[in-house]
Each structure stands twice: as C-alpha cells, then as structure tokens.
C-alpha cells in the first residue's frame, strides 16, 4: 500500500503533494514502483496533529481521488479518513477501501457508509485521538492481548452493522498511542493476531520508534522501514503501508524467493 498524503502537515511528506498535479505524478510513480493499493489522506494523524473540518478534507482529497482514478483506473484506491462524509464522497469518486484509524468509533455514520457501499475497511487500534494519543500516560499490561481484544470487539461491531467480514482488514496501529518498546513488541508478536482470521495491515514506514532505535531523522529511515516491513511480513502482515514502495517491494521479493514463494 503506497502512501499519498495530500496534507500540509504530515510528519514525513507534508506539503509535497497538496497540488493535484504533484499528487498525480506521485501516484503514477508509486504505481510504477509496484503499489497494489494507494492510500490517499487529507488529514494528518501524526501525534499532536490538529483535526480539520470535513469540508477542508474533501477539498484536499476529492480532486486527487478523481484524478488518480481516471489516470490509473486499475489501481485500487483507499481513503484514509475517519469522517463518514469524506469516505462517502471518496467512494463515489472511485475509492474502494476506507482506512479508518478510529475503527468506526469517531463518526457514528461511518459503519453505515461502509456497509451501504460494500467497500473494504481497515480497523485500526488506537488509544485516545491523534491529538492526545502520545501526550497521555501510555501503559499496557499486555499490549498484544489488549490490541487483540480491541480488534476482536471492533470486528464484531462492524459485522453487527452490516459490514461483510470478508471486507475487513485489521491494523494494530503502530505508533498510535504506543511507546517505542510497545511498537517493537507488536512486531515481535504480530503473529498472535492471526487468530482473528482477517488480513493484517502494518504501517511502520519512517515512524518515530524506528528513529528511537537508530537515532536518524525521518528522511533517513529507509533501511529501518525495510527491516520492520520484513519482520512484519515474516510474522504475518499481508499489507504493508509505506512511503517507499519500490525498495520495500524489492526486499519482499527477495524474502519471497528465499521462502520459495516465487
């Protein structure tokens, strides 16, 4: 899953693709590098990021969704939002998947929008909100058990609202209300989520817990990202959400070859 942030303030690439032409060129680049899905987001969910009104989020994402869908009609598009109105408009414009960091909790209408559209949905674990998730006291008695319990409940909720189980993807929420050691433990124990019976999406790309390990800035965390993605793939992640599609894909090709899968 290639990341396309059309935001002025995302932690890694904020401001780079706010214009439609620039966003389209980046989408084409990610597609050429081998992206299987493109995740388009109009509101940063980095720690401390401020929320934006739905109208502003729509102004940012809709022209990009339309342009990318027209230029790359075979490339599945995901809309990274927790707002039902944004999801509904993006799905109508060509998106097929809703990537909801709130797991259908922040907008009471989101489950209905997803169910009615037949779209796929990503349910992610997060404590608090992007504004508060890293400023409050973070403590887990058993991080993977608590994530598993949360995702199990959210999975049941989604199905109770008419979302087909086969359309649901789960995300443990690396970096969302977790300490660096929690993120490392999630990677180490990721295979425990297999018992939930749904594909796992993993988003480690360039994140701060990697910087805490190597003490390198966001712009220099490619190798760290590749390593974390390979660990995730070895432990059962089936979708990897990344900024650097080409390098990660080539690393995964080597892993697949060694495992005898290609």
FITOR-214707 format. One record per residue (C-alpha): residue number from 0; residue in three letters; x, y, z. Coordinates in Angstrom, 1 decimal, decimal comma, padded with zeros to 4 digits, m for minus. Each point is the difference from the previous one (the first is absolute). Layout:
NUM; ALA; X; Y; Z
...
END
This chain:
0; UNK; 000,0; 000,0; 000,0
1; UNK; 001,6; 003,2; m001,2
2; UNK; m000,6; 003,2; 002,1
3; UNK; m001,1; 003,2; m001,7
4; UNK; m000,5; 002,7; 002,6
5; UNK; m001,7; 003,2; m001,4
6; UNK; 000,6; 001,9; 003,2
7; UNK; 002,1; 002,9; 001,0
8; UNK; 001,1; m001,5; 003,3
9; UNK; 000,6; m003,8; m000,2
10; UNK; 003,1; m001,0; 001,9
11; UNK; 002,0; m001,2; m003,0
12; UNK; m001,2; 001,6; m003,2
13; UNK; m002,4; 002,8; 001,1
14; UNK; m000,5; 002,6; m002,7
15; UNK; 001,7; m001,9; m002,8
16; UNK; m003,1; m001,2; m001,8
17; UNK; m002,7; 002,5; 000,8
18; UNK; m000,5; 001,0; m003,6
19; UNK; m001,9; m002,4; m002,2
20; UNK; 002,8; m000,2; m002,7
21; UNK; 002,6; m000,8; 002,6
22; UNK; m002,2; m002,6; 001,6
23; UNK; m000,8; m001,6; m003,3
24; UNK; 003,7; m000,2; m000,9
25; UNK; 000,8; m001,7; 003,3
26; UNK; m002,9; m002,4; m000,4
27; UNK; 001,3; m001,0; m003,4
28; UNK; 003,5; m000,4; 001,5
29; UNK; m001,3; m002,2; 002,8
30; UNK; m001,9; m002,1; m002,5
31; UNK; 003,0; m000,4; m002,2
32; UNK; 002,0; m001,2; 003,1
33; UNK; m002,6; m002,7; 000,6
34; UNK; m002,6; 001,3; 002,3
35; UNK; m003,0; m002,3; 000,2
36; UNK; m002,2; 002,5; 001,9
37; UNK; 000,4; 003,8; 000,3
38; UNK; m001,1; 001,6; 003,3
39; UNK; m001,0; 003,7; m000,4
40; UNK; m000,3; 002,1; 003,1
41; UNK; m001,0; 003,6; 000,6
42; UNK; 000,5; 000,3; 003,7
43; UNK; 003,2; m000,7; 001,9
44; UNK; m000,4; m002,5; 002,9
45; UNK; 003,6; 000,5; 001,2
46; UNK; 000,2; 000,5; 003,8
47; UNK; m001,4; 003,4; 001,0
48; UNK; m001,4; 000,7; m003,4
49; UNK; m003,1; 002,3; 000,0
50; UNK; m003,2; m001,2; m001,6
51; UNK; m001,3; 001,7; m003,1
52; UNK; m003,7; 000,6; m000,9
53; UNK; m001,5; m002,5; m002,4
54; UNK; m000,4; 002,8; m002,7
55; UNK; 003,7; 000,6; 000,0
56; UNK; 000,9; m003,7; 000,0
57; UNK; m002,4; m000,4; m003,0
58; UNK; 001,6; 003,0; m001,8
59; UNK; 003,4; m001,7; 000,4
60; UNK; m000,8; m003,6; m000,9
61; UNK; m002,9; m000,1; m002,5
62; UNK; 001,8; 001,6; m003,0
63; UNK; 002,9; m002,4; 000,6
64; UNK; m002,2; m003,1; 000,3
65; UNK; m001,8; 001,0; m003,2
66; UNK; 003,3; 000,7; m001,9
67; UNK; 001,7; m003,2; 001,1
68; UNK; m003,0; m002,2; m000,6
69; UNK; m000,3; 001,5; m003,5
70; UNK; 003,7; m000,4; m000,8
71; UNK; 000,5; m003,3; 001,7
72; UNK; m003,4; m001,8; m000,1
73; UNK; 001,5; m003,4; 000,8
74; UNK; 001,7; 001,1; 003,2
75; UNK; m002,2; m000,5; 003,1
76; UNK; m000,3; 003,2; 002,1
77; UNK; m000,3; 000,3; 003,7
78; UNK; m001,3; 003,1; 001,8
79; UNK; 001,8; 000,7; 003,3
80; UNK; m002,8; 001,6; 002,1
81; UNK; m002,1; m000,4; 003,1
82; UNK; m002,8; 002,3; m001,3
83; UNK; m003,0; m001,6; m001,6
84; UNK; m000,7; 002,9; m002,4
85; UNK; 003,5; m000,1; m001,3
86; UNK; 000,0; m003,8; m000,4
87; UNK; m003,4; 000,1; m001,8
88; UNK; 001,2; 002,7; m002,5
89; UNK; 003,3; m001,8; m000,6
90; UNK; m001,7; m003,3; m000,6
91; UNK; m002,3; 001,6; m002,5
92; UNK; 003,0; 001,5; m001,7
93; UNK; 001,7; m003,3; m000,5
94; UNK; 001,5; m001,2; 003,3
95; UNK; m000,6; m003,6; 001,1
96; UNK; 001,3; m000,1; 003,5
97; UNK; m000,4; 002,1; 003,1
98; UNK; 003,1; 000,1; 002,3
99; UNK; m001,6; 001,2; 003,3
100; UNK; 002,6; 000,6; 002,8
101; UNK; m002,9; 000,1; 002,5
102; UNK; m001,4; m003,4; m000,9
103; UNK; m003,5; 001,5; m000,6
104; UNK; m000,1; 001,8; 003,4
105; UNK; 000,4; 003,7; m000,8
106; UNK; m002,9; 000,3; m002,4
107; UNK; m003,3; m001,8; 000,7
108; UNK; m000,9; 000,0; m003,7
109; UNK; 003,2; m001,6; m001,2
110; UNK; m001,1; m003,6; 000,4
111; UNK; m003,2; 000,7; m001,9
112; UNK; 001,9; 001,6; m002,9
113; UNK; 002,4; m002,9; m000,2
114; UNK; m002,7; m002,6; 000,2
115; UNK; m002,2; 001,7; m002,6
116; UNK; 002,8; 000,4; m002,5
117; UNK; 001,4; m003,5; 000,3
118; UNK; 003,5; 001,5; 000,4
119; UNK; 002,8; m001,6; 001,9
120; UNK; 001,0; 001,5; 003,3
121; UNK; 003,1; 000,1; 002,2
122; UNK; m000,6; 000,0; 003,7
123; UNK; 003,0; 001,3; 002,0
124; UNK; 000,8; m000,1; 003,7
125; UNK; 000,6; 003,4; 001,6
126; UNK; m000,3; 001,4; 003,5
127; UNK; m001,3; 003,5; 000,2
128; UNK; 000,1; 002,2; m003,1
129; UNK; 002,9; 001,2; m002,1
130; UNK; 000,0; 003,2; 002,1
131; UNK; 000,3; m001,9; 003,3
132; UNK; 001,4; m003,5; m000,8
133; UNK; 003,6; 000,8; 000,9
134; UNK; m000,5; 002,7; 002,6
135; UNK; m001,9; m002,2; 002,5
136; UNK; 001,5; m002,7; 002,2
137; UNK; 000,5; m003,1; m002,1
138; UNK; m000,1; m003,3; 001,8
139; UNK; m000,9; m003,5; m001,1
140; UNK; m000,1; m003,0; 002,3
141; UNK; 000,3; m002,2; m003,2
142; UNK; 000,1; 002,1; m003,1
143; UNK; m000,8; m002,8; m002,5
144; UNK; m002,8; m001,4; 002,1
145; UNK; m001,6; 003,4; 000,3
146; UNK; 000,3; 000,7; m003,7
147; UNK; m001,4; m003,4; m000,8
148; UNK; m003,0; 000,6; 002,3
149; UNK; m000,6; 003,4; m001,5
150; UNK; 000,1; m001,2; m003,6
151; UNK; m002,2; m003,0; 000,8
152; UNK; m002,6; 002,3; 001,4
153; UNK; 000,2; 002,4; m002,9
154; UNK; m000,2; m002,9; m002,5
155; UNK; m003,2; m001,2; 001,7
156; UNK; m001,4; 003,5; 000,1
157; UNK; 000,7; 000,5; m003,8
158; UNK; m001,8; m003,2; m000,8
159; UNK; m002,9; 000,9; 002,2
160; UNK; m000,4; 003,1; m002,1
161; UNK; m000,2; m001,9; m003,2
162; UNK; 003,6; 000,1; m001,2
163; UNK; 001,0; m003,3; m001,6
164; UNK; 002,8; m001,7; 001,9
165; UNK; 001,9; m000,7; m003,2
166; UNK; 000,3; 003,7; m000,6
167; UNK; 001,7; 000,7; 003,4
168; UNK; 003,8; 000,6; 000,5
169; UNK; 001,6; 000,4; 003,4
170; UNK; 002,8; 002,3; 001,0
171; UNK; 001,8; m000,1; 003,5
172; UNK; 000,7; 003,7; m000,3
173; UNK; 003,8; 000,3; 000,2
174; UNK; 000,8; 003,4; 001,5
175; UNK; m003,5; 000,9; 001,0
176; UNK; m000,1; 000,3; 003,8
177; UNK; 003,1; m002,3; 000,5
178; UNK; 003,4; 000,4; 001,4
179; UNK; 003,0; m001,1; m002,1
180; UNK; 000,3; m003,3; 001,9
181; UNK; m003,7; m000,7; m000,6
182; UNK; 000,5; 000,4; m003,8
183; UNK; 003,0; m002,4; 000,1
184; UNK; m002,1; m002,5; 002,0
185; UNK; m002,8; 000,3; m002,5
186; UNK; 002,4; m000,9; m002,8
187; UNK; 001,4; m002,9; 002,0
188; UNK; m003,4; m001,4; 000,8
189; UNK; m002,0; 001,0; m003,1
190; UNK; m000,8; m003,6; m000,8
191; UNK; m002,3; m000,2; 003,0
192; UNK; m002,5; 002,0; m002,0
193; UNK; m000,4; m002,8; m002,5
194; UNK; m002,6; m001,6; 002,3
195; UNK; m002,4; 002,9; m000,9
196; UNK; m000,2; m001,5; m003,5
197; UNK; 000,4; 003,3; m002,0
198; UNK; 002,8; 001,5; m002,0
199; UNK; 002,4; 002,2; 002,0
200; UNK; 001,1; 003,4; m001,2
201; UNK; 003,3; 001,3; 001,4
202; UNK; 001,1; 003,6; m000,1
203; UNK; 003,6; 000,5; 001,2
204; UNK; 001,3; 002,3; m002,8
205; UNK; 002,5; 002,6; 001,3
206; UNK; m001,6; 000,1; 003,4
207; UNK; 001,5; 001,4; 003,2
208; UNK; 000,5; m003,4; 001,7
209; UNK; 002,5; m000,8; m002,7
210; UNK; 001,7; 003,3; 000,6
211; UNK; 000,2; m000,9; 003,7
212; UNK; 002,0; m003,1; m001,0
213; UNK; 002,5; 001,6; m002,5
214; UNK; m000,2; 003,7; 001,0
215; UNK; m000,5; 001,0; m003,6
216; UNK; m002,4; 002,7; m001,3
217; UNK; m003,3; m000,8; m001,9
218; UNK; 001,6; 000,5; m003,4
219; UNK; 002,7; m002,6; 000,7
220; UNK; m002,0; m002,9; 001,2
221; UNK; m000,3; m002,1; m003,2
222; UNK; 002,1; m002,9; 001,3
223; UNK; m001,8; 000,0; 003,3
224; UNK; m003,3; m000,1; m001,9
225; UNK; 001,1; m002,9; m002,2
226; UNK; 001,2; m002,0; 003,1
227; UNK; m003,3; 000,6; 001,8
228; UNK; m002,1; m001,0; m003,1
229; UNK; 002,0; m003,2; m000,4
230; UNK; m000,5; m000,9; 003,7
231; UNK; m003,7; 000,8; m000,4
232; UNK; m000,3; m002,2; m003,2
233; UNK; 001,7; m002,8; 001,8
234; UNK; m002,5; 000,2; 002,8
235; UNK; m003,1; 000,1; m002,2
236; UNK; m000,6; 003,6; m001,2
237; UNK; m001,7; m000,2; m003,4
238; UNK; m000,2; 003,7; m000,8
239; UNK; 002,9; 002,4; 000,6
240; UNK; m000,8; 003,7; 000,0
241; UNK; 003,2; 001,8; m001,1
242; UNK; 001,3; 003,2; m001,6
243; UNK; 002,8; m001,8; m001,9
244; UNK; m001,8; m002,6; m002,0
245; UNK; 002,9; m001,0; m002,3
246; UNK; 002,7; m000,8; 002,5
247; UNK; m002,4; m001,8; 002,3
248; UNK; m001,5; m002,0; m002,8
249; UNK; 003,4; m001,2; m001,2
250; UNK; 000,9; m001,0; 003,6
251; UNK; m003,2; m002,0; 000,1
252; UNK; 000,8; m001,7; m003,3
253; UNK; 003,3; m001,2; 001,5
254; UNK; m001,8; m001,3; 003,1
255; UNK; m002,6; m001,8; m002,2
256; UNK; 002,8; m001,6; m002,1
257; UNK; 001,8; m001,2; 003,0
258; UNK; m003,2; m001,5; 001,4
259; UNK; m000,6; m001,7; m003,3
260; UNK; m003,1; 002,0; m000,9
261; UNK; 001,2; 001,3; m003,3
END
